[in-house]
């Protein structure tokens, strides 16, 4: 995650398309390949980034699991990190 105020596109921002669901959730993706991309917003303090967007080790590790209430029944979580059935508590950043 990254504080929204610290997020800046270095290049490629014109290749990003977005769509908004009726719920208000906004998703962004690359117009060329369809890969998910970061979706920075002013309203949120933190923004998440698809792991495929990272070039290097981000230097951080998981701190919890989210949406475990709807995970696939065959997917087994094998660590002792906190689990949240839906969204995790909002953190400042």
ABEGO torsion letter per residue (X at the ends): XBBAAABBBABGAAABBBBBBAAGBBBBBBAAAGBBBBBBBAABABBBBBAAABABBAGBBBABBBGAAABBAABBBABABBBBABBBBBBBX
